[in-house]
Amino acid sequence: MRERHVVEIDMGQGQHVLARREDMTVMVFEGRIPMPLLVAVQKMIEMPGASPTERLAALGEAHSRELVDVVREHAIKVVLQPVLVAEDDGNPDHLPVGLLTLPQLIQIWSETAVVPLMTAQTAADFRAGARTPDAPVLPDGEAVQPAAKPVVVPIRPDIDEFVRL
């Protein structure tokens, strides 16, 4: 693990946790967080000066029910020290995630969740910049040329095995 992906997070009252950053798209693709909730939580985090109550209210009732479970699961996954666990397992070196407050969980999320931010304009600019003069844009409904045929080359010239590229 690269050190730049590990952060020390001040949890208040002299308490700190050591955690690693995680790309939230991984959580979405793994089915651990629904995309609408991810977007709602990111908007909530980006409310400067808002209290935790105001942030939860902005999240909306439907998403706020899911929030606690998602941020707890996220904290368990990213916090390296102390070891967070879902339930008390009797190990004095483990901390049940339920002992963390929602503001602490949100603090962990906001400092470790790497959320790619792309506006509609950024996406449009990217698509426009990706076109090259020698790649004409086909009007809607026009036939697209078939894909190139695969090339078959020998893996090793001295044997008769081939690989498809």
QUICOR-V572939 format. One record per residue. N is the residue number from 0. OMEGA is omega in radians with two decimals (* if undefined). Layout:
BEGIN
N_OMEGA + N_OMEGA
END
This chain:
BEGIN
0_-3.14 + 1_-3.08 + 2_-3.10 + 3_3.11 + 4_3.13 + 5_-3.13 + 6_3.02 + 7_-3.06 + 8_3.09 + 9_-3.11 + 10_-3.13 + 11_3.11 + 12_3.09 + 13_3.14 + 14_3.13 + 15_2.97 + 16_3.06 + 17_-3.05 + 18_3.09 + 19_3.10 + 20_3.10 + 21_3.09 + 22_-3.08 + 23_3.08 + 24_3.07 + 25_3.12 + 26_3.13 + 27_-3.11 + 28_3.10 + 29_3.12 + 30_-3.13 + 31_3.11 + 32_3.09 + 33_-3.10 + 34_3.13 + 35_3.11 + 36_3.11 + 37_-3.14 + 38_-3.13 + 39_3.13 + 40_3.13 + 41_3.09 + 42_-3.14 + 43_-3.13 + 44_-3.08 + 45_3.10 + 46_-3.09 + 47_3.07 + 48_-3.12 + 49_3.09 + 50_3.09 + 51_3.12 + 52_3.11 + 53_3.13 + 54_3.12 + 55_3.12 + 56_3.13 + 57_-3.13 + 58_-3.13 + 59_-3.05 + 60_-3.09 + 61_-3.11 + 62_-3.08 + 63_3.09 + 64_-3.14 + 65_-2.98 + 66_-3.05 + 67_3.13 + 68_-3.10 + 69_-3.11 + 70_3.04 + 71_3.12 + 72_3.11 + 73_-3.12 + 74_3.12 + 75_-3.09 + 76_-2.99 + 77_-3.10 + 78_-3.12 + 79_3.12 + 80_-0.11 + 81_3.11 + 82_3.09 + 83_3.11 + 84_-3.12 + 85_-3.13 + 86_3.10 + 87_-3.11 + 88_3.11 + 89_3.13 + 90_-3.11 + 91_3.12 + 92_-3.13 + 93_3.14 + 94_3.08 + 95_-3.07 + 96_3.12 + 97_3.10 + 98_3.09 + 99_3.10 + 100_3.10 + 101_3.07 + 102_3.09 + 103_3.11 + 104_3.11 + 105_3.09 + 106_3.10 + 107_3.14 + 108_-3.02 + 109_-3.13 + 110_-3.10 + 111_-3.10 + 112_3.09 + 113_-3.09 + 114_3.10 + 115_3.13 + 116_3.11 + 117_3.11 + 118_3.09 + 119_3.13 + 120_3.11 + 121_3.13 + 122_3.13 + 123_3.10 + 124_3.12 + 125_-3.14 + 126_-3.12 + 127_-3.14 + 128_-3.10 + 129_-3.13 + 130_3.07 + 131_-3.10 + 132_-3.12 + 133_3.11 + 134_-3.09 + 135_3.09 + 136_3.14 + 137_3.06 + 138_3.13 + 139_3.08 + 140_-3.13 + 141_-3.09 + 142_3.08 + 143_3.14 + 144_3.13 + 145_3.13 + 146_3.11 + 147_3.13 + 148_3.13 + 149_3.12 + 150_3.11 + 151_-3.14 + 152_3.12 + 153_3.05 + 154_3.07 + 155_-3.08 + 156_-3.07 + 157_3.08 + 158_-3.08 + 159_3.10 + 160_-3.12 + 161_3.07 + 162_3.12 + 163_3.11 + 164_*
END
